[in-house]
Structures are given as C-alpha cells and as structure tokens.
Amino acid sequence: MKLGTEGVIHVSDPPHASSGPDTAVDENRLEELIIEAQTALPVELPALANRCASVLGLDSALIYLVDLQQQLLIPLDEALEPLPVDRSSAGWAYRTVSPRVAEADDGLILWMPLVDGAERLGVVAVRTASLDKVRMRRSRMLAHLFAMLITSKRAYSDWLAARTRTATMRLPAEMLRAFLPPCTIGSSRCVSTAVLEPAYDIAGDAFDHSVVKNILHTVILDAMGHDLAAGLTTSVAMAAARNARRGGADLADVVGSVDQALAQWLPDYFCTGVLCRLDAETGVLRWVNCGHPPPLLIRDERVLALALDSPPQPPIGLAGPLAPAARQVHEATLEPGDCVLLYTDGVVEARDADGAEFGLDRFTDFIIRSSSAGQRPAEVLRLLIHAILDYQCNQLRDDVTILLFEWRPQHW
C-alpha cells in the first residue's frame, strides 16, 4: 500500500452507516481466517491482515509495531519504512489511543491504535475508499483481533522481537528484558506504566507490576553495578517476588523471600528497591522501602512532600549480621486520581553537558504538566524518558527506570 500526501482528519464514529450489499460479511470465510490466525506464523500476519480486511469490506490493512524506545512505528511488512511516533498521523493515533483519518491518493487511511488491555502495541493502517459507521466498527474489530494475535505470538517469536529493535542489544539487557512484564497494565480502577533506559544496555534496573484480583503489585529495583551480575541480581529478585506473591505471601513475606533468595544464591550482591501493594477497591497503599529513593505522591497537580517517606531500611539481599530482623510495612490511603511515582536515582542524577542535574523538581514538574495537559500515564512517561535522554545527549551515565501508577476508581 503506497501512502499519499496526508490531509489529516480527527474522527469519531461517523454518524451514518451505509446500507447495501457492500456491508455484507461472508461469515464462513471470516471464521476460516480466524481459525487460520491461531496457527499462523508471525511473519504471515501482514498477509492475513489484508485478507481479513477484504472479508470485512475494507481495501487493505497494514500493521505497525512501536519500537522499544517508542520513537518509531515499524511495519511488519519488511518492504516498508518506519514512521515517526512524534510527527505522523500514525503516531498521533498511537500517542492518543484514538483513530485518525488521513487522505490518500485514491481514498482514505484510517489509523487505528493497536492496544492490548492498557498496553499500546502500535497501529493498524486501514485503507478504505470511504468511511462510515460500519467500516469504522469493523476497523476497530480488526485492530482488536490483531492486538490479541500479536500479544499471543510475540511471547515465542524472535522475529517480532527483532522487528521492534533498532540497535543491537547487549547480553545483560537481553537477559533482564526476558523477565520484564508488559510496560503498561491496568483495569478500570488503576493503571501502572513503566519505562527504562538505556533500552539496549540496561543492566541493574528493573520493574515489575501485576494485578491479583483487586490488588495491584508494583516493584522497582536497582542493583549495584552495571553488568551481567547486576542483571542477574534483579532477575533473581523479581523471580523471588513473583514466587512469593503467587504463593499468597503478604507484602512483608514477599520482601523476606527476596532477601533470602539473594542471600542464598548471590551472597555478594544486593539491590535497593520499593515494593508496593495497592488495594484498588479501597485505595489503601502498603509499601516497603529497602534503601531506595522514597515513592512520590502526586495529588491535584502537586507533589505532597514527604507523604510516602519512611525510616530508612537496609537494601535487599544483605546476609549475616547486616540482614534486617524484620521489614517494616508502611500504609497510607490514596484519594481518587492520586498518582504514585517510583524511580531509580539515575533519573534525577542525569546531567547535561555543563554538569547540571536533571533534578527532582524538573522530574516531577514534567509529569505534572504532562498529566494536566491530558496525556495518558504511558504517554507521560514516554515523553519524560525522551526528555531525560535529550537532557543527557542520549549518553546516560546510569540506568533510568520510572514506574507510575494511578488509582482511578470508577465512581468518583
């Protein structure tokens, strides 16, 4: 599909649906394609998308996935060129998670966001001669179908992983990324999103988040060093935390399990970290801070100073006489709309060419301004991590990891 010069139109569902033979769908053929999709190889998805589009009365469909650094939208069709996230209609649909229509040479291109739950995967470019409510709905269905297909297949597809990379990944980063969850998860009550850099050279930093019924669990870790051993430290810590959580352990026991795992398997290594547990029904937040920068609470577009500070506790993994007798769990109750920010020290310690630190004030101010401008949490962090990279001329001196979660109960 050759794209023409774009005349961009922001669109919601068109008010009128066409009625006629072109709106009929061959359900038998559609069922065949859905069954075929279950066993299709990831490399076959571009052709499959076109066949599904044709059955739905659309001209064609192209799938674009966002790269690791969320700077480019990369087509699964290897003959096509990537599109910029920040300067294209496709990027607008990705950034805002909203459809976007652009004029093409002989019709229209409908850019549909490709989303799995709360995680933005990329976009689908649907080519159609005209647009009405029926075609809009079918385009949305097509995007939902392929979001699920890509999510299910990327867990075992090196090809999909390779398509979203723009540089060679070092071994410590490869190992650590194998343990990371999706960057964004969420429900109707809360959302958690994270970013980390350098994308291809990360080693000692990591994050984790998971939803268990109505409980959101979040973790941020920062291991000593910047090598394979640092990545192994955070990987063991994440595995131990998940193992304890899945066994029904409470927060204090989860931290204790991580302490024991590192002391047993990597006795010469430790990490700092914050582990949180948010009850998404009541807003009760419980956390343990192990030698890490304290979480920040953002409420009504301002940081509540010291709201989530707590007495210092030792890092995770200390053995022998340095091991803590018991971890202290702290508790606070959030208000609807509150955001909690976890970060590693590489964020505020990033320096520009003159040696000036990025700093905590600049860090929190950026988040508040972006959020107040209506940006979604995942887009706030995407913009922030790029601002930090620009500030340090893309030469980070330390790993940078940020995790932001927001409590937003349905009725408030």
Salt bridges, closest charged atoms under 4 A:
ASP13 OD1 - ARG140 NH2 2.88
ASP22 OD2 - ARG135 NH2 2.51
GLU32 OE1 - ARG29 NH1 3.20
GLU36 OE2 - ARG51 NH2 2.29
ASP86 OD1 - ARG382 NH2 2.64
ASP106 OD1 - ARG127 NH2 2.16
GLU119 OE1 - ARG154 NH2 2.71
ASP132 OD2 - ARG135 NH1 2.39
GLU174 OE1 - ARG165 NH1 2.80
ASP201 OD1 - ARG170 NH1 2.48
ASP201 OD2 - HIS226 NE2 3.72
ASP208 OD2 - ARG242 NE 2.93
ASP208 OD2 - ARG245 NH2 3.24
ASP259 OD2 - ARG327 NE 3.06
GLU331 OE1 - ARG286 NE 3.66
GLU335 OE2 - ARG299 NH1 3.58
ASP338 OD2 - ARG299 NH2 2.69
GLU357 OE2 - ARG351 NH2 3.02
ASP365 OD2 - ARG369 NE 2.78
GLU379 OE1 - ARG120 NH1 2.79
GLU379 OE2 - ARG382 NH2 2.87
ASP399 OD1 - HIS226 ND1 3.11
